[in-house]
Amino acid sequence: MHDDRYDGDPVAKMRAARMPQEPRKLPIKPGLWLEEASTGFYGQLVGADRRDVVLRDIDGMKRTFPFDGVFFDEDGPVKLAPPVKAQPQARARSRSGSFHVADAPARVAREGRIFVEGRHDAELVEQVWGHDLRVDGVVVEYLEGADHLEEALAMFKPNERRRVGVLLDHLVPGSKEQRIADAVVAKQPAGSILIVGHPYIDIWEGVKPARIGRDAWPAIPKGQSWKHGVCRELGWPAEEQADIARAWQHILSRVRDYRDLEPALVGRVEELIDFVTAP
């Protein structure tokens, strides 16, 4: 049996404890409590330059000591060093990737507008580009479907000063959305409207599928509700409209910034913001 009561050399340990420690470097900062090694004076650092440091004890007495002297803090001996320079911080960015404008004053809304097809489109645009839109004074409205675009424009009456940008789902050659866009643009004053779109059946597909743990969005056969079909394929409830709303809120909660969206969607939204805010 090994008796470990005498492991090590206790005398050597005590001898090592009495040996002087090598002072470590300590960057100065106001408020440090230090003890000057030669005098035992203990006080708070209240001033320093290249040659001297000033300590003030609890009674308010001040004493000046050489900067290059030895001091003690609660962890042992120290040699004072110049303060660490703060590194310049990178400018904060918004979720869209633009520079964040802190404390931006409220801005009166521009006359121009951005129209999107539905509530989910509007909520996604707000989540990612909301900061930019408020700084630029741009209002986003939803149409409740592309079929209402012509009616909304008839009420708004766009012109070169009241420009309208429109984001449509599934804007691909030969689609219903493309026919609507062509007809609308032909009736509006030149330069008053810009209609762009993404190739996805629904705005949900504009979110990268990795954000919901998939390699791709499910392929839903024609003839059935795409959103209901997606929910069923993903194993989510899809019986009521409230189920669809909850599914969307889950998807939306997974979007952190523009990098979680497909580039084909990001580029179109940026294009619309540039159009309605151009001088």
KAQUILIN-V859479 format. One record per backbone hydrogen bond with DSSP energy under -1.0 kcal/mol. CO is the residue of the C=O (numbers start at 1). NH is the residue of the N-H. If there is no record, write none. Layout:
co=CO nh=NH
co=CO nh=NH
This chain:
co=4 nh=7
co=9 nh=13
co=10 nh=14
co=11 nh=15
co=12 nh=16
co=13 nh=17
co=14 nh=18
co=24 nh=79
co=26 nh=81
co=29 nh=32
co=32 nh=45
co=34 nh=43
co=35 nh=72
co=36 nh=40
co=41 nh=36
co=43 nh=34
co=44 nh=56
co=45 nh=31
co=47 nh=54
co=51 nh=67
co=52 nh=49
co=53 nh=65
co=54 nh=46
co=54 nh=47
co=55 nh=63
co=56 nh=44
co=57 nh=60
co=61 nh=57
co=63 nh=55
co=65 nh=53
co=66 nh=69
co=70 nh=37
co=71 nh=78
co=72 nh=35
co=73 nh=76
co=76 nh=73
co=77 nh=24
co=78 nh=71
co=79 nh=26
co=81 nh=28
co=92 nh=100
co=94 nh=97
co=95 nh=258
co=98 nh=94
co=113 nh=165
co=114 nh=141
co=115 nh=167
co=116 nh=143
co=117 nh=144
co=117 nh=145
co=118 nh=122
co=119 nh=123
co=120 nh=124
co=121 nh=125
co=122 nh=126
co=123 nh=127
co=124 nh=128
co=125 nh=129
co=126 nh=130
co=129 nh=133
co=130 nh=134
co=131 nh=135
co=132 nh=136
co=133 nh=138
co=137 nh=110
co=139 nh=114
co=141 nh=116
co=145 nh=148
co=146 nh=149
co=148 nh=152
co=149 nh=153
co=150 nh=154
co=151 nh=155
co=152 nh=156
co=153 nh=157
co=163 nh=113
co=164 nh=194
co=165 nh=115
co=166 nh=196
co=168 nh=198
co=170 nh=172
co=172 nh=175
co=175 nh=179
co=176 nh=180
co=177 nh=181
co=178 nh=182
co=179 nh=183
co=180 nh=184
co=181 nh=185
co=182 nh=186
co=184 nh=187
co=189 nh=192
co=192 nh=164
co=194 nh=166
co=196 nh=168
co=198 nh=171
co=200 nh=170
co=202 nh=205
co=203 nh=206
co=204 nh=207
co=206 nh=262
co=208 nh=211
co=209 nh=212
co=209 nh=214
co=210 nh=213
co=225 nh=229
co=226 nh=230
co=227 nh=231
co=228 nh=232
co=229 nh=233
co=230 nh=234
co=231 nh=236
co=232 nh=235
co=240 nh=244
co=241 nh=245
co=242 nh=246
co=243 nh=247
co=244 nh=248
co=245 nh=249
co=246 nh=250
co=247 nh=251
co=248 nh=252
co=249 nh=253
co=251 nh=254
co=252 nh=255
co=257 nh=260
co=258 nh=261
co=260 nh=208
co=262 nh=265
co=262 nh=266
co=263 nh=267
co=265 nh=269
co=266 nh=270
co=267 nh=271
co=268 nh=272
co=269 nh=273
co=270 nh=274
co=271 nh=275
co=272 nh=276
co=273 nh=277
